[in-house]
Structures are given as structure tokens and as C-alpha cells.
């Protein structure tokens, strides 16, 4: 009777919590919003710069839906996007030096100055946003 497959399940049940949470790409505890990565990942077909941004909530590790992302080139030239259900948004902009600001109610804002985007390159950026209530 103890050789039945259902009884084998009792041997692996205690291991399941550690197996499910062993691999995470976003830190569990962070008290500040921060840039996780920013890298050039490819070449664009035109002379524009393409920036893909993905934002995660530090507490839940879920994508952040509805965050406002502002990309400013000069005082009077600004691009704005709102993240989708995957926490993502994409900018296709002229090559230049930009300032980035990410904000959302209940989360700590993040600002990054001197973000240089070159012509014909594709960039990937990942951010984590911390709660303001910690």
C-alpha cells in the first residue's frame, strides 16, 4: 500500500516551497526604486533609437501596470508612455541624451539622468519600483 504513487507525493511536499521560489529575477526586498539593467540588445532598421522598458513592483515581483514613464530630451521635448499589463512600454526616439522619470501613485519615483540613446540601436531596460509605505 505504501508503494502507491500518491504516497510518494508526501515525500516531496515539504520541498515544494523552496523549489517554487528558488529562482527569481527581481529582488524580494528593496526599499528604493532602482535600475536593474540597461543594455543595448540589437540593431534597429532605421536611424532612430528604440528603448523597451519593463517595470516590476519590488514587493510582489509582478509587472507594474499603469506606471507613467517620461523621457525628456530638452526642456521642451518630452515623450510619455503608460506601462501595459506586462509592465512594459516602448519608445522610438531620435538619438540623443535623455533624462528618464518613472512614477506611479504608491510607488517611489525613479529618475535617471544622462541616458544616452544612439541611432540605430535597440535598448532593453528593467526597473523595480518600491512601495512608499515601507
C-alpha positions in Angstrom: 0.0 0.0 0.0 2.9 2.5 0.7 4.2 1.9 -2.8 1.2 3.7 -4.4 2.2 6.9 -6.2 0.0 9.1 -4.1 2.1 8.3 -1.0 5.3 9.3 -2.8 3.8 12.8 -3.0 4.2 13.1 0.8 8.0 12.8 0.4 8.2 15.8 -2.0 5.6 18.1 -0.5 8.0 19.7 2.1 10.4 20.6 -0.7 7.9 22.4 -2.9 8.1 25.9 -1.3 11.9 26.1 -1.7 11.6 24.8 -5.3 9.0 27.3 -6.3 10.8 30.4 -5.0 14.4 29.4 -5.7 14.8 31.3 -8.9 13.7 34.9 -9.0 15.0 37.7 -11.3 13.7 40.6 -9.2 14.9 41.3 -5.7 12.3 40.5 -3.0 13.3 43.2 -0.5 14.2 46.6 -1.8 13.3 49.9 -0.2 14.2 52.2 -3.1 13.2 52.1 -6.7 16.2 51.2 -8.8 17.5 50.4 -12.3 18.1 46.6 -12.6 19.6 46.6 -16.1 20.2 48.8 -19.1 21.9 47.3 -22.2 22.0 47.5 -26.0 20.4 44.3 -27.4 20.3 44.8 -31.1 20.4 47.0 -34.2 17.3 48.9 -35.5 16.4 49.2 -39.2 16.4 53.0 -39.1 18.3 55.9 -37.6 16.1 56.1 -34.5 16.8 54.7 -31.1 14.4 52.1 -29.7 14.0 51.7 -25.9 12.0 48.9 -24.4 11.3 49.3 -20.7 9.8 46.8 -18.2 8.9 47.7 -14.7 8.3 45.4 -11.7 6.8 46.0 -8.2 9.5 45.2 -5.6 7.0 43.8 -3.1 5.0 41.5 -5.3 7.5 40.9 -8.1 4.7 41.4 -10.6 4.8 43.7 -13.6 3.7 47.3 -12.8 0.6 48.2 -14.9 -0.2 51.9 -15.3 3.1 53.5 -14.4 3.9 56.8 -16.1 7.3 56.8 -18.0 8.6 60.2 -19.1 11.6 60.5 -21.4 12.9 64.1 -21.7 15.5 65.3 -24.3 15.3 69.0 -23.8 13.3 71.3 -21.6 10.5 71.4 -24.2 10.8 67.9 -25.8 9.3 65.1 -23.8 7.8 61.7 -24.6 5.4 60.0 -22.3 4.0 56.4 -22.1 2.0 54.4 -19.6 3.0 50.8 -19.0 0.7 48.0 -20.2 -0.4 44.8 -18.3 3.1 43.4 -18.7 4.7 46.4 -17.1 6.2 47.4 -20.5 6.4 50.3 -22.8 8.5 51.2 -25.9 9.9 54.5 -27.1 11.1 55.1 -30.7 13.0 58.4 -30.5 15.7 60.5 -32.1 19.2 59.6 -30.9 20.3 62.0 -28.0 20.9 62.2 -24.3 17.7 61.8 -22.3 16.5 62.1 -18.7 14.1 59.3 -17.6 11.4 59.6 -14.9 9.1 56.8 -13.8 6.3 57.4 -11.4 3.1 55.9 -10.0 0.9 56.6 -7.0 2.0 54.4 -4.1 5.5 53.7 -5.5 8.7 55.6 -5.1 9.6 57.6 -8.3 12.8 56.8 -10.1 14.9 59.3 -12.1 17.9 58.6 -14.3 19.9 61.4 -15.9 22.3 61.2 -18.8 20.7 58.3 -20.6 22.5 58.2 -24.0 20.5 56.5 -26.8 22.4 56.1 -30.1 21.0 55.9 -33.6 20.1 52.5 -35.0 20.3 50.7 -31.6 17.7 48.8 -29.6 17.9 49.1 -25.8 16.4 47.0 -23.0 15.8 48.4 -19.5 14.4 46.7 -16.5 13.4 48.6 -13.3 12.0 47.7 -9.9 9.7 50.2 -8.1 9.5 50.2 -4.3 6.4 51.0 -2.3 6.2 54.4 -0.5 4.6 52.7 2.6 7.6 50.8 3.8 
